[in-house]
Amino acid sequence: MKKIKTIVVSFVIALLPMTMNAQQASLDTLIAHIRDLSSSTFEGRLAGTDAYMSAAEYVIEALERCGVQPYKGEWAQYFETECNQIENCTFNSYLGTKDAMQVHVLGRDFCCSGMSGRGYADASVVFCGYGVDNGAFDEYSDVDAKGKIVMVLSGVPSFLPSNVTEKYSTLRDKARVAQAHGACALVVVNISPACSPYEVQGAVYSGEKPHLATFPIIQPTRDCGDRLLVGEKMNLQEAIQRINEKQKPQSFHLQKKFEIEVNAKYHPAALTANIIGIYPGSDPKMKNEYVVVGANLDHVGMQGTTCLFPGADNNASGVAALLETARLLQLSEDQPSRSVIFVLFSAGEQQRLGSQIFVSNFTPLKNIEAFVNVQSIGSGDSISVLGNKRYPHLWDVARRVDTLYGTKDMCVGFKTMPKGDAIAFDYVGIPSINITNYKGNRHPYVPSDIPENIDRRFIVKATQLLFETVLDLSFGEYQGRSAASKRFKFDD
């Protein structure tokens, strides 16, 4: 990257009466950013890929235009992450000979697990329920999985105790069990009620290592799973119902065979980077105090040539709002007294690794007065600001802004805790809130997360709330650090 130098790192309150600000979030600017970031140019912004780094260049150039400077002279905070690039995948089913083969389409009928192994399998199939082989509930006991492709359901049985089901909850967990029983590939039908039965759902995190390098894992939609079991001993709904009602395994051999081929390039330690910029405060005494604004830049990538996960709402919308906040800050008549730090996190889809890296390496943490995270604000019923249970005074700033500036879409709701990338900040006692959507898209990692589905009115209001909240926090009246210091000891 031409702008990024390599740096590898290891792993309340009186409120200032607000001045009405003339700067308004621009819908055209927000949508332009969302269209660019969710285009095929950036291939779903998978952390650890060249496409992600190109997206990082994009946000650097946008921040530079807004007067944001590289933090301590460097834009990039490099670190390593697990990365798996699915170059192509085929999935076919047939009964008898291949003359009657049913071809299933990548991106429409199925997608690969984010950490699928590469390989080829053409074999008979066994259905093994949820893929559990624990004691009295062993879904492999009455079938022979050796040399077979195992077909299972996503999730775990609700009637088993959590200390049992936690061993089978992720796709890698299920794959390790299937491989131990001699299987050559795994097909996991997505039955999550949070997902459309007709649309594939992508993901990066598939469970803990080790990586099963030569063991393919694919995930059909529920609709595709229904079709796969047509004419078999029982259909998909019957299988689910019998398992849950009888609380006993209902495994069986299929008449059909499956053919699967996955081409994937796995990188155990691919290089990626958080992007960190600073808008210097105008007060000589307060410019070393920070308000941090964050959004994760990465998404779940692209598989083959037919399966793009654009990530328009999740989280191009949050990145666009962050960039628009930087632009409005530069134009504001009232300039911030504190410095504002803008962070685009990488590997958010890998258990929020980027925010953990930032918090672990940023000094001095004690100078951060507040962290505001923005995530998926392109749809929903109202604006949800999380964190009032832990940091009510910080939350009250956003609440007052919401009332004063007339966005009036903020969801009060119940007492909430910081979530997402804010968890890393909350862990070390930095007051944190999340600006996100309420309800909205329940399955955000889908091909239909495109700019055309962004709620134009909603995103403008959420961005305005973000900007006005950050600006108010930067004036100096809010004292988050002193409250946090009573509960946490900072080492830096």
Buried (B, 14 or more C-beta within 10 A) or exposed (E): BEBBEEBEBEEBBEBEEBEEBEBEBBBEBBBBBBBBBBBEEBBBBBBBBEBBBBBBBBBBEBBBEBBBBBBEEBBBBBBBBBBBBBEBBBBBBBBEEEEEBBEBBBBBBBBBBBBBBBBBBBBBBBBBBBBBBBEEBBBBEEBEBEEBBBBBBBBBBEEBEEEBBEBBBBBBBBBBBBBEBEBBBBBBBBBBEEBBBEBBBBBBBBBEEEBBBBBBBBBBBBBBBBBBBEEBBBBBEEBBEBBEEEEEBBBBBBEBBBBBBBBBEBBEEBBBBBBBBBBBBBBEEBBEBBBBBBBBBBBBBBBBEBBBBBBBBBBBBBBBBBBBBBBBBBEBEBBBBBBBBBBBBBBBBBBBBBBBBBBBBBEEBBBBBBBBBBBBBBBBEBBBBBBBEBBBBBBBBBBBBBEBBEBEBBBEEEEBBBBBBBBBBBBBBBBBBBBBBBEBBEBBBBBBBBBEBBBEEBBBBBBBBBBBBBBBBBBBBBBBBEBBEEEEEBEE
